[in-house]
């Protein structure tokens, strides 16, 4: 096969061709020993979580799970049972988010792709959720698909929305039920040679449903261009975008306040301030308090550190056994419906009581595969996003 962009196909992933070679050598060795078809229980849990950008930069206490649907599709048709938290679930380190049961040879070589789905997509969803909280519930748009390989752009956009982003800039996001969101690049003003000409042409060219958000930092000071845009488009101007936080010197919080003052003074109180450019959860938190109304965040979300998930065999032919540092035996996962805390117990144990709330905990896993047959309906991305946001609201981390 001659590859133009050096990407693998969906069929190659499904066929197990994205695999670390040692898994194939392991299976070959197991077959020689006659043990490759032994029934095992394997669990997936995060060893640790990435660090926050908010001082003192401690590791996150929780993440958002994404990539589960892809794992279900990957293992569909294999002789395995799969139990998992659903996409959009909050989780903590050491909590087993997924359990796989079946002959090792049915899924062993797929570990590379299983973790390849869960680790980066959960990292993106987790970063999106932390940015959304930092914004105080204000709109956050994924502006970062240019920071990754185009072949995975839609998977990245989906993960960011699962984590709480209100939308994304790529046009294929419509396949997920969301309208793409974007404004205009500096190239428009630079090539037109005049900001006002560019803004007016954009207004004339775009359909009515596209918000008129003018980029106002191309040639002049943000305040000056914001006033120019408001006077040029009048009531048709929905917002102004400041794309300079990460690229220019100065106190961006004061710039935001100054732009807001000048717009309000001239009667443009309905014009929103949209911020983009080198943002993360720390800067978004500051700028939201300063008066910014919405944020386009790129690298911090799409370039997020992957979650350090590991897959470990914990039981072989019904016998608890695991490597050092891993608790052996298959486990059930329960969750408190009040505080959303988890409890891990030996598989088959009675439901525990929540140590914090004193109520009986409920099973957290959803059985998604039985002998390779899919048992669940895949949920729309909007519902997965709402699952994430509802948990954050319940925990008091998000007000809206």
N, C-alpha and C positions, 0 to 999 in steps of 0.2 A: 504493500500500500504506500502510495506517495502522499505524504502529509504536507499540506501547504502551511498550516499554522501550528503544527506539532501538538494537536489536541487529540484526545481519545474519544471514541464514540460511546453513546449510551450502551450499545450492544457489547462493546469491549469491557465496559465496567461490569455489566450484568454477567458476562462470561468469566469474570475473575481474572482478566488480563492486567488489571491494575493491582499488582501484588508485589510485595517484597519477596525476593527470590528465596529467602530462608524459609518462608512458609511452604513453598513447593518442595524444598529439600526436606523439610520436616515431615510432610505428608508421605514423601517417597520412603523415608526412613521408617515411618509408622507402618506403612504397608508391608515393609520387609518384616517388621515385628508382628504383623497381624493385629494391630491395635488401632488402626485409623478409624474404624467404625464404632469404637467405644462411645457410649452415650455420656455426654458431659454436660455440666452446667457452667456457663460462663457469665460473668457480670462486668458491666461497664460503669466506672465511677471516675470522677475527677480527682487527681492527686492534689491539685492546688488550683487557685484561680489567679488571673492576672492582677497587677497592681492598678489602683486608681490613679488618675491624674490629679486628683484633689489632694493637697497636702493634708496629712503627712505621707501620702502615697502608700497607704497600706493595701494589702490584697483585698479584693472584693470579698464580701461575705456571702454573696450569692451570684448565680448566673442564670441565664435563660436558655432553656434547651431548644435546639433547632436541629433539623436533619433527620428526625425520626421517620417521617414519611419516606424519605429516600432509602433509609435502611430497610423499612418494610418492603418496599418495591424490590430492593436488591435481594432479599432473602425469600421473596415470594417464589414458590415452586420447590424450595429446598425442604428437606424432611426435618424441619425445626419448629419449635414453639417459641414465640417471642412475646415477652412481657416488657412493657415500657411505660414510663411517664410520657404523656403526650407532648407534642410540640407546644411551646409557649409556657411550659411549666418552670417555675423557679426551682432551683436546686442548690445544694451546698456541697462543699468538698467532702469526699468520702461517702457520699450518699450514692448507692447503686441506682443509676437512672434507668438501667436496662438489664434484662436477664434473657439469655438465649439457652435453650435446651435442645439437644439432639446429637446425632453422631458428629464427632469432630470433623470428619472429612467433608461434611455437608457445608460447613461455614468457615473452617479454619483459614483457608486461603483468601477469604473475603474480609479478614480483619483489617487489612490495609484500607479498603474502601469504606468499611463500616466507620472506622475512626476518621477517615478522610471526609466523610459527610458530617459527622457529629462535632469534631474539634473546631474546624474553622467557622462553620455556620453558627454554632453556639457562641463562639467568641464574638461574632458580628452581632448576633441578637443581644448578647449581654451588654456590649458596648452601647448599642442603640438604646437599651433600657436605661442605662446610667445617664446617658446624655438627655434622654427625655425627662428624667427626674430633675436633672440639673436645670432644664429649661422651665421648670415649674409648671409643666403641662402645656406650655406654648408649642406651636407647631414645629416639628423637626423633620426636615426633608433630607433623604440620602442623596448627596451630591457626589458620591465617591466611586461610581463604577469605573471611571477612567483609571483608578489606582490598581485595578486587577486585570487579569487576563479576560478579554472579551467573552471567551467561551463560558465563563462561569458568572457572567454579569447578572443573569436573571435569578440564579440561586442566591447570589449576594443580596440582591434587592429584596427577595422574599424574606431572607433571614433578618434583614434590617427592619422590615415591616412587622415581622413576628415580634421583634424586640420592642416595638412601639413607635417606630417612625411613622409619620403621617402620610408619607408617600416617597416617591423616588423619581429621579430625572430621566431614566431610560424609557424609551417608548414601548419596549416589550412588557413593561410592568402592567400594561392593560390586560395581558393574559391572566393576571392575578386579580383582576377586578378593580384596579386602581388607575386613575388618570395620571399620566406623567406630569411632573411639576418642574418648571424651569422658568428662567427669565430671559436674559440675553447675555452674550459674551462681550468682552471688551473689543473683540474684533469688529463688531458691528459699528461701534463709534469710531474706531481707528480708521477703518476703510471708508466709512462715510465722510470722515473728516470733520464732522460737526455733530455734537451730541443731540441738539434739538432736532436736526434733520433726521437722525437715526431714530429717536424716540417717536417722532410723528409718523415716520414710515412704518415702524413696528405697529403702532396703533392702527394705521390704515390697513396693514397686511393681515393682522391676526383676527380670527373670528371672535365674536363677542364674549364667548365663554372663557377666553384666555385672559387672566388678570394682567392689567398693565402695570408691571413692576419695572421701573427704570433703574438701570445700573448707573450709579452717580459718583463714580470716583475715577473716571478715565483721564481727564485733562486738568480739572480744577479741584479745589477743595470740596470735600463731601457736602458741606453746608451749601456752598454756592451752587453745585450741580443739583442738589435736592430742590432748592428754590426754583432753579431753571426748569426742572422737570415738572414741578407742580404748576408753574405758570404756563408751560407749554401744553400740558394735557388737561389742566383744570380738574374737573370732577371725574374725568375718566381715569385718572391716576389712582391705582389701588395701593401702590407701595413704592418705596425706593430701596434698592439693595446696595449695601456697603460691603465691598469685597476686600477690604484692606486690613482686617485685624492681624493677620499673620504676616503681612508684607511691608508695613510701614511703621515708622516710629510714631510715638504719640500715645496719649491716654485715650484708648478707644471708648472707655466709659464716658468720658467727657465729650467726645465727638458725638456719641449717640444722643446724649442729653442736649447738645447744642443743635443738632439737626432737628430733634423733636421740638425744641423751643421755636426755632425759626419757622417750621411748618405750621405749628399751632398759631403762632403770632399772625400768620397770613391767612388763617381760616382753613387750613388743610389738616384738621385734627383727625380726619378719617384715613389719612395716608399712613400706612404701616411702614415700619422699619424692619427690613429683612437683612439679616447678617450672614455672611459666609466668608471663608478664607482661613484655613488653619485652626479651626475651632476644635475644642475638646470639652469634656464635661466641666472642667474648671473654668475655662473662659466663658462658656455658655452660661454658667451659673452667675458670673459677674455681669455679663452683658444683659441677661434677662432682667436682673435687678435694676440695671441702668435704664431700661426702657425699650430694649429691642423686642419686637413682636414675634419674630419667627427666625428660624435658623436653617441654613443649608450646611450640613456637616458631611465631610468626605472621608479623608484618610483615617480619622479617629475611629470611625465605624467600620468602613470596608477594609481597613488595614489593621483591624484589632488583632491582638495576640490570640492564637487559638487556645481553646480550653484544653488543659492537659489530661484528657481522658485516657484511661488505659483499659484494656480488655484482659481479664484474667479468668482462667479455669479455676473453679472452686470446688468442683465435685466430679468424680469419675465413677461411672457405674453405681451411683448411689452412695459412694463413699466420700465423705468430706476430706478434701485434700487441696492444698494451695501452696504457692510459694511463700517465702518469708515476707512478712509485712502485710499479708492479705488474710483476712479472716475466712476460714474454709467453710464450705457448706452452702447450699442454695439458700437464698434469703427472700423473705417477703418484705415489702415496703408499705408502711402505713403513714397516713397523714392526718393531722388534726385539722378539722374544718374551721376551727376558731383562730388559732395562731399560725396555721399553715406549716407548723413544724413537722419533721419526719421522724419516724422510728423504724429501725431495721431489726427484724427478728428472724430466727430460724424458720425456714419454709414450713408452712403448715401449722405454725403457732397461732394461738388465739390472738384476737385483736388486742393490742395494748391500750392502756389509758395514757392520755397525754399528761406528762409530768408537770406541765405548766398550767394547763386549763382544767385538768381533772375530768375530761370527757373521753369517751371511747373513740379511738382513732379509726379512720376508714381506709380500706385498701387503696393504695396510690397507683399501683400498676394497672394498665389496661392490657388485656390479652389481645395482641394484634395479629398473631399468626398461630395456626394450629396445623402442624405437619405441612407447613408451607402455604396453607390456604389463608387468604386475607379475611379477617373477621370484622374489620372496621370500615366505616365510610371515611374517606379522606375529607378533612374539613377545609373550607375556604380560608384563604390567608387572613381575611378580615376577622374571622372567628378566632383564629390563633392569636392575632394581635390583641383582641379583646380579652382573651384568657390572660395574657401577660399583664395588661393594664389593670384588669380587675384584681389580680393578686397584689399589685403594687398599691392600688387604692385601699384594699383591705388592710394592708400592713402600714398604712399611713404615710407611704413614701410619695404618693401622688394624689393630688387633690382633684384633678379634673382629667 
